[in-house]
Structure formats: structure tokens, C-alpha cells
Amino acid sequence: MGTLNWTLTSYAADDNKNIRSSTVISSAASTTSTTADNISGLNARVGQVFTAVASEPMWINFGGNAAAVGTGHYISNTFPLEVEISKDGAVSVIDAA
């Protein structure tokens, strides 16, 4: 079991696509496992920015698509993931091992 610390924000008000807004939409520390599951209470929207740091390697998928090992975005436990949401929907995560 791992922990995914995540934050969902909007872009900066001046539409500077290089920085996140200080307006936090949602954030939490979610427990993960080797069974894919949607992150409870998180429904990301197009244009929002999702940032995460994982306690162990994981796979994550967006837009209501289920995560699976080898499917979606790989999250290292040594480097944070930051993505712009391009499809509305739930966010799914699974531990890599």
C-alpha cells in the first residue's frame, strides 16, 4: 500500500500556462493499493492542473479511465507528476508492484 499526495488547482488568473494558480480546488493524501481505484472525491475538469507525489511507484489515469500497470501515466516515487487535465472525469490510481 502506498500514499498519493495530490493537489488539484486551476491555472493562474492571467492565463500564464507556466504556473499553477494558488487557488486549490481539492487536495488530499489518498491510500493506494495493487487494485485500481478512483481517488475518492476527485472529479477533475478540463484545464485544471493535477499535481501528485507518490510514496512508491504508481500508475495513474484520467478522464474516467481505469489505471492499470503499464496503462496511463507512470508516477515515480522520486519525482512529482504535474499534468493538465484534458478530459473531465474520475482519476484512477494503482500501485506499480
C-alpha positions in Angstrom: 0.0 0.0 0.0 1.2 3.5 -0.8 0.1 7.1 -0.4 -0.6 9.6 -3.2 -0.4 13.2 -2.0 -2.2 15.3 -4.6 -3.5 18.8 -5.3 -5.9 19.9 -8.0 -5.7 23.6 -8.9 -6.8 25.9 -11.7 -4.4 27.8 -13.9 -3.2 31.3 -12.9 -5.8 34.0 -13.5 -3.6 35.8 -16.1 -3.7 32.6 -18.2 0.0 32.1 -17.7 0.2 28.4 -18.7 3.6 28.0 -17.0 2.3 28.3 -13.4 -0.5 26.9 -11.3 -3.0 29.1 -9.5 -2.8 29.4 -5.8 -6.5 28.5 -5.7 -6.7 24.9 -4.5 -9.8 23.2 -5.8 -9.1 20.0 -3.8 -6.2 18.1 -2.2 -5.7 15.1 0.0 -3.4 12.1 0.8 -5.0 9.0 -0.6 -4.2 5.4 0.2 -3.4 3.3 -2.8 -3.1 -0.5 -3.5 -2.4 -3.0 -6.2 -6.1 -2.9 -7.1 -7.1 0.1 -9.3 -9.4 2.5 -7.7 -10.8 6.0 -8.3 -9.4 8.7 -6.0 -12.3 9.3 -3.6 -13.9 12.8 -4.0 -11.9 13.8 -7.0 -13.6 14.6 -10.3 -11.1 16.6 -12.4 -12.2 19.0 -15.1 -10.6 20.1 -18.4 -8.0 22.8 -17.8 -7.3 22.1 -14.2 -3.8 21.1 -13.1 -3.2 17.9 -11.1 0.0 17.6 -9.1 1.0 14.4 -7.2 3.8 12.9 -5.2 3.8 9.2 -4.7 5.3 7.2 -1.8 6.1 4.4 -4.1 5.9 3.9 -7.9 2.3 4.0 -9.3 0.3 4.3 -12.5 -2.5 6.9 -12.8 -5.2 7.5 -15.5 -7.5 10.4 -16.1 -10.9 11.1 -17.7 -12.7 8.2 -16.1 -10.3 5.6 -17.5 -9.2 2.9 -15.1 -5.5 2.7 -14.2 -3.6 -0.5 -14.8 0.1 -1.4 -14.5 1.5 -0.2 -17.9 -1.5 1.9 -18.7 -1.8 5.7 -18.2 0.9 7.9 -16.6 3.7 6.4 -14.5 4.4 8.2 -11.3 7.9 7.7 -9.8 8.4 8.0 -6.1 11.3 10.3 -6.7 9.8 12.9 -8.9 6.4 14.7 -8.8 3.8 14.4 -11.6 2.1 17.5 -12.9 -0.4 17.3 -15.7 -3.1 19.5 -17.2 -6.5 17.7 -17.3 -7.6 17.2 -20.9 -10.8 15.1 -20.3 -13.4 15.5 -17.5 -13.8 12.6 -15.1 -12.6 10.5 -12.3 -8.9 9.9 -11.6 -7.8 6.3 -11.1 -4.6 5.0 -9.5 -2.8 1.7 -8.9 0.4 0.7 -7.2 3.0 -0.5 -9.7 4.1 -3.5 -7.6 
